[in-house]
Amino acid sequence: MAEASVFLVLNKIGASLAESATSRITSKLVEDISVVREVDSSIKNIESEFVVMKAYLSQADVHKGNKKTFEAWLELLRKVAYEVEDTIDEYAYLTGRQQANRKTRFFRKTFPYSKNNVALRDIADQLKKIEARLQNLTNMKKRYDISITERGGGSNLTNYAHGEQHVSESSYLTSEDEIVGFGKETQDLIKLLTDGKQGRAIISIYGMGGLGKTTLARSIYKNETTKRHFGCRAWVSVSQNFHVDDLLRRIAKKFFEKNQAISKDIDTKDHTKLVETVKSHLQGRKYLIVLDDVWNKEAWSLLERTFVENNCGSRVVITTRSEDVASLAEDDCIKKLRTLSEKEAWDLFCKKAFVRLDGERCPESLKNWADKIVKKCQGLPLAIIAIGSLLSYRKKEEQEWRSFCEHLNWQLENNRELNGVANRVLNLSFIDLPSYLKNCFLYCGLFPEHHIITRKWLIRLWIAEGFIEERGSGMTMEEVAEDYLKELVHRCLLQVVERNDFGRVKLLQIHDIVREVTLARLRKEMFGIAYNNQEVIKLGDEDRRVSIQKGTKTLQPSVSSRRLRSFLFFGGKLSSSCIQTVSSSFRLLRVLSLRSANIDRVPDVVADLFNLHYLDLGHTKVKNIPTSLRKLLNLQTLDIRATSVEKLPNEISMLQKLRHLLASHHYDWECTTFDCFHGASVSDDISSLRSLQTLYGIESSRVLVQKIGSLTQLRTLYIMKVRRDYCEELWDSLAKMPLLSSLGLAASNLDEILNLEKLKPLPNLQKLKLRGRLEEVVLPSIFSSFGNLRELVMGWSGLREDPIAALSIMSNLVTLNLCMVYDGQVLAFQTGWFPMLKYLCLAGMQQLAWINVEDGAMKSLQTLELTGLQNLKMVPEGVKYLKSIQDMYLRDMPKAFIERLEGSDREIVHHIPNIVY
């Protein structure tokens, strides 16, 4: 983990040096500019040391005998890295305070020269001490002969000891009857192996650690049908730190295990001879080779030419936890394993935990805790079997099981009998992560159990913490962060709950067992800590990130709690004194999330958190944003959604680093009325915030819409209370936003017209939400230019002609939501229209009596929602043509419609798996 600390420090040093300190703290602010230069010089020297340290750690594969010494050295390096981070952030705090006070014209009064010089001298002295400690670490490495070996096969980890690295799930999943829930998967795989196709094929089995990939592969490898089909078979475990020659020798020895003479000769062959030996043996044979536990594509690229394509129906099976590795196989040859169902998980647990009891049944007194333990395993076979087997030897007493359940993360980290679970499920995957992903992944462990995480939320938190590196080439940090997130998903460390219309990850969560193991690592690495329902929280000296997952009454920081960087609150009651403590004691805080806290005002001391990059006040009772927040010059994200804030102070325009401003409040989350939400009014000076990418939920004015075109970095804009009088000015401003991909417009009231006549084409627009009456009774011609649109939401449009034909030109549309859009009686969907559409919602159109759907229309539709169509008395007959539909939701539909649905029209919808009304 030390390399992750080094990576973070390098990011922060880069940010610190990007703008020279001599330009930030000028001679006007300090008496001795040489101190500033001394600080800059030390930072650059430390940067050079850490660049080399990072390179060293990235290739380090420590000798087994040196492992404990190396780990002790890494621990010292981590502490030095944290000291550097603290000092850099103190420096940033100092300069931030100076800039804020200078802009508010109180600098000399609040921070005189003498104090400034003392603070800078302290920082300079601390940096010199750190330089000395780094030199000592280098000398120590030489003194204790902490050496590294060259990594084999190009693998990508700081090694565990050899024995730990090769812990296999087979240690737990041994017998055939433990392959629970994989009956279909087994049949599918055997069919792929024996389907008669002559070309060599790759078959991949993938999923997170502990799902049973190796066990499933071994079962089909030993299957009698498989044995009869393949005359030549070999199994080899690749693992992370493989050597290609070692793999080839093991494969060759398997082929010649009955020929001792050839088998002994294999040990002396070089790489070329090994390749020739294996290729020669495979030529003309129908072979099956299983490559178990493959971590990267490099392993296959080094072995591929050895496994000849001989048109004999040969197969190569790969087990992996990487989606990238799995993609080596064709789509129809990829088998992604699922977790067990609740019943399958419970049955397997009982089979293991109560094996000594009659009928393998759970005693009534233990059912509550047994159920909680099984739910924490979330269908992961390895965890269920290992924990169940361990508990089978424990007393069947409620107190003991309760204690085990409540301290499961400690058990996973410290109980030797469960070490294999921690290693297979997380530790090996974590070690294999590149340094830039480790901090990002650990941060996910701070979210509560079962918590659904939104992509945008997580990405903004990562950026605020400084985890994301600048890549240049026109990529924003948000785009880099999304690449990081994709990689964690591909490595099966984060689970996708939902994707959006574009296939991008929308919602995620972390598996409970992965989270339990991560919580232990968070503490071990001094990265952060999560508190759950504790009335009194005493923060330790080393706590750098705190997650409050249920309310607390008292927060007691230590003297050294200045190290805290993130404070995350996830609901429940949080006393005002706690918030005051957080705001006043943790001056280096970068993330302050008070979402859903029971507060009605922003604590005054928040304005003194000069390093703050992320402030979330969403879902609170806050009514006003104080002007003092102008001092938060590093702020990147301000989230005040679902608050009572109606006006933002003019001083918001001083926050030149602001990237995301979110401000809207819903009165009615179902959006059944026009005035169901409001935005916040802002000064037109907000147009000076040139870094803004998201501006959501603001109210318009003529001057604002004229100036807003200067925000050329905007990707998302939702603007409310738009008036017809200045629509043309707004359209001119939108045309100056080349990156705009999501646009929302809401008229000031039901009678106000959204005049789209002079709206210019927006080439990158993918999402459009229009709320308000349109000028014409037919859909405006501008819609014909929205060919790239993927999501369209319209409401209260007042159209009198069927808009579907005009909308059908949007062939890429995935989501279409029409609410009170049309005052006519008939909507018609013709053959070939909306080929990509997956979600259709028709709501509130009181005159609509017929919905005609032709065969071949909306051929990809998965969800149909009909709401409040009071004149629709029968199920549209064309629904029978929607073969891909999975869900049909009916809300506030007339009684006659429901009666037809349950009676004579039942045959029309019999193919839909889920109908809710």
Salt bridges, closest charged atoms under 4 A:
GLU3 OE2 - LYS438 NZ 2.27
GLU38 OE2 - ARG121 NH1 3.23
GLU71 OE2 - LYS67 NZ 2.85
GLU75 OE1 - ARG78 NH1 2.14
GLU83 OE2 - ARG133 NH1 2.05
GLU85 OE2 - LYS12 NZ 2.85
GLU85 OE1 - ARG544 NH2 2.83
GLU85 OE2 - ARG565 NE 3.76
ASP86 OD1 - ARG544 NH2 2.84
ASP86 OD2 - ARG563 NE 3.31
ASP86 OD1 - ARG565 NH2 2.61
ASP89 OD2 - LYS12 NZ 2.77
ASP89 OD2 - ARG565 NE 2.66
ASP89 OD1 - ARG590 NH1 3.96
GLU90 OE2 - ARG562 NH1 3.18
GLU90 OE1 - ARG587 NH2 2.71
ASP125 OD1 - ARG121 NH1 3.29
GLU131 OE2 - LYS128 NZ 3.73
GLU164 OE1 - LYS67 NZ 3.95
ASP177 OD2 - LYS351 NZ 3.20
GLU178 OE2 - LYS352 NZ 2.40
GLU185 OE2 - ARG338 NE 3.75
ASP188 OD2 - LYS184 NZ 2.86
ASP188 OD2 - LYS335 NZ 3.01
ASP195 OD1 - ARG315 NH2 2.68
GLU224 OE2 - LYS227 NZ 3.60
ASP245 OD1 - HIS271 ND1 2.64
ASP246 OD2 - ARG250 NH2 3.18
GLU257 OE2 - LYS254 NZ 3.64
ASP265 OD2 - LYS269 NZ 3.37
ASP267 OD1 - LYS253 NZ 2.73
ASP293 OD2 - ARG424 NH1 3.62
GLU304 OE2 - ARG200 NH2 3.71
GLU309 OE2 - ARG200 NH2 3.56
GLU323 OE1 - HIS490 NE2 3.79
ASP324 OD1 - HIS490 ND1 3.55
GLU344 OE1 - ARG338 NH1 3.19
ASP347 OD2 - LYS343 NZ 2.84
GLU364 OE2 - LYS367 NZ 3.05
ASP371 OD2 - LYS375 NZ 3.24
GLU400 OE2 - ARG394 NH1 3.71
GLU406 OE1 - ARG402 NH1 2.97
ASP432 OD2 - ARG491 NH1 2.96
GLU449 OE2 - LYS376 NZ 3.14
GLU465 OE2 - ARG545 NE 2.79
GLU478 OE1 - ARG659 NH2 2.72
GLU478 OE2 - HIS660 NE2 2.89
GLU482 OE1 - ARG504 NH2 2.70
ASP483 OD2 - ARG471 NH1 3.22
GLU487 OE2 - ARG491 NH2 3.36
GLU498 OE2 - LYS506 NZ 3.66
ASP512 OD2 - HIS450 ND1 3.24
GLU516 OE2 - LYS376 NZ 3.07
GLU525 OE1 - ARG78 NH2 2.76
GLU525 OE2 - ARG521 NH1 3.10
GLU535 OE2 - LYS553 NZ 3.85
ASP604 OD1 - ARG601 NH2 2.89
ASP608 OD1 - LYS631 NZ 3.00
ASP616 OD2 - ARG595 NH2 2.76
ASP639 OD2 - ARG595 NH2 3.55
ASP639 OD2 - ARG641 NH2 2.69
ASP684 OD1 - LYS707 NZ 2.80
GLU699 OE2 - LYS721 NZ 3.71
GLU728 OE2 - LYS758 NZ 3.48
GLU729 OE2 - ARG702 NH1 2.70
ASP732 OD1 - LYS760 NZ 2.70
GLU752 OE1 - ARG723 NH1 3.32
GLU775 OE2 - ARG724 NH2 2.99
GLU865 OE2 - ARG891 NH1 2.59
GLU877 OE2 - LYS880 NZ 3.27
ASP905 OD1 - ARG900 NH2 3.26
GLU907 OE2 - HIS910 ND1 3.78
